[in-house]
Amino acid sequence: MFISLDHLGKDFPKKPGALDDLTLDLPSGMIGLIGPNGAGKTTLMRILCGIVGPTRGRVLVDGRDIAEPRNRRALKKALGYLPQDIEPYPNLTPPEFLDYVGVLKGMDDKRERRRQADELVERVGLADVRRRRIGGFSGGMRRRVGIAQALMGDPRLLVVDEPTAGLDPEERMRFRTLIATLGGDRTVVLSTHILDDVAQTCPYVCVLRSGRLRYDGATAGLTGGAHGRTWLTPPLMAPPSGAVVVNAATTAQGTRYRIVSAAPPAGSEPVEPTLEDGYMALAADDRAGL
Amino acid sequence: MRFLSLARTHARMAARQRAVWIVSLLLALLSITITVNPGLSFETDNPAALALTAQMLALLPPIAYAAAFTDLSAESERLGVSEVESSAPVHPVALTAARVAGALFVMTLPSAGVLLFCAGGQMLHGNAWAVLQSAVLFAGVVLPAALMAASLSAFAGALLPRAVARIAAIVAWFGVLFLTVFVPVSTEPGSLRLHIAADPLAQAFFGSTPLLDYPESAAASATPLEALALLVLKFTVAAALLAVAGAIARRRTYRRR
């Protein structure tokens, strides 16, 4: 599935320019969508899912404008969406909720819906509680039901908003693996604040800030932006001024800071950048107006 | 087919609200016991008695529906499931209709059962058309009242916090009754009595008279055309209330977006 954004813009009454002139071609496979809170990630995903329309511009899916009801309907049939905040209906069991989502997605074959629901319940590790109502589940378990519903109907386009929020480390890794296996033959748009998830699973990344596209391209390219600018300081009493602090580790002698800076303090060691460093380097460039 | 599958899921969810179910069953059973003439409606062959039972079923169990349906429009928004529903290839009107139909189907089952039971009794006493009459009364008297109470409840639920909405919806339901069914009749100075108007459909097609028959009110009798027009009006008002409730619920910020 090939998605193309053409001068996309979205205004809200209290927030004009929530998205501002986004032009972008998204490849198939795993795409990371990152940015600070309020950057417009959720708005972009809701537009991609056909929930709200853009104020300006177009979204083309396989060359078809989703402003056309027929095209939007076709997109929705091939779509799986995991919103940031979802609590499945508490009076249903996981297979019942998945069956409901299957019906919503237009899966008319009851037997196929049941088969998929059972398989997904198994896949997200809820087989033991499949007969219990969702209302009695923990937050992590409800999140897993949410993940499973997004996969109902074997969607060609999967849009997931903060999928691992609220999951414990084991669940997070399991979900990351699950998502990574899906990216092979479909388009997956993954929005998250956990940059490690993007680094591990997405070869392509987009960075949004204040509704504008700040970076789109290979994840390695964003990481590479911090190359030669990432340092580990010697133990210091205070963070170095003018540097972006990515991390800090306390030692007996003081605190060692991992920083992104063009001019590190004396004694700093260069280190190999990560996606976090690349993202912070980009943020620093934004603040500097570069 | 898809509509039925969606309605079935919403019916299942409604059926699992046991407290509401039990209250509506008790109120439906209570409705049988209210009679004007000696004997209960299943002990005669008089269609007017069946119509009276239907009118009682349109007055009492809707109190439970008014309390129960506050989540009808707001729940999916509050839970965030509406985002998934909006991203699916289902028309929102069809989805709302399935939600209402599923929930109402379950909630009105006790009333339908009571009417059918009374119709069975009337058949045994010689009213061969009783089952058909009970079906007409269910569709024309009980269901519109249930839908009206549910839509008032959904409207209150979209506007107000759940607990307040329940009280507001019950008060609103009684308000509707006092505006349309209970008509104050002045008697002696310093006292007031209420006369219960018969449902227009029951008046027009089943010859029902007001429960407390005062000469001045007995004169008012609906024609079949008026009765059908009022029926359409009831469904229209209920649909409008549901549409407004849905719009309000969508605009309310239950969660971060």
Chai-1 contact restraints between the chains, C-beta under 6 A:
chainA,res_idxA,chainB,res_idxB,connection_type,confidence,min_distance_angstrom,max_distance_angstrom,comment,restraint_id
A,C49,B,S87,contact,1.0,0.0,6.0,A-B,restraint_1
A,I51,B,S86,contact,1.0,0.0,6.0,A-B,restraint_2
A,I51,B,S87,contact,1.0,0.0,6.0,A-B,restraint_3
A,R73,B,P89,contact,1.0,0.0,6.0,A-B,restraint_4
A,K76,B,A88,contact,1.0,0.0,6.0,A-B,restraint_5
A,K76,B,P89,contact,1.0,0.0,6.0,A-B,restraint_6
A,K77,B,P89,contact,1.0,0.0,6.0,A-B,restraint_7
A,L79,B,S87,contact,1.0,0.0,6.0,A-B,restraint_8
A,Y81,B,S87,contact,1.0,0.0,6.0,A-B,restraint_9
A,P83,B,G80,contact,1.0,0.0,6.0,A-B,restraint_10
A,P83,B,E83,contact,1.0,0.0,6.0,A-B,restraint_11
A,D85,B,G80,contact,1.0,0.0,6.0,A-B,restraint_12
A,D85,B,R255,contact,1.0,0.0,6.0,A-B,restraint_13
A,I86,B,G80,contact,1.0,0.0,6.0,A-B,restraint_14
A,E87,B,L79,contact,1.0,0.0,6.0,A-B,restraint_15
A,Y89,B,M13,contact,1.0,0.0,6.0,A-B,restraint_16
A,N91,B,M13,contact,1.0,0.0,6.0,A-B,restraint_17
A,N91,B,R16,contact,1.0,0.0,6.0,A-B,restraint_18
A,Y100,B,T9,contact,1.0,0.0,6.0,A-B,restraint_19
A,V103,B,R2,contact,1.0,0.0,6.0,A-B,restraint_20
A,V103,B,S5,contact,1.0,0.0,6.0,A-B,restraint_21
A,V103,B,L6,contact,1.0,0.0,6.0,A-B,restraint_22
A,L104,B,A88,contact,1.0,0.0,6.0,A-B,restraint_23
A,L104,B,V90,contact,1.0,0.0,6.0,A-B,restraint_24
A,K105,B,A88,contact,1.0,0.0,6.0,A-B,restraint_25
A,G106,B,P89,contact,1.0,0.0,6.0,A-B,restraint_26
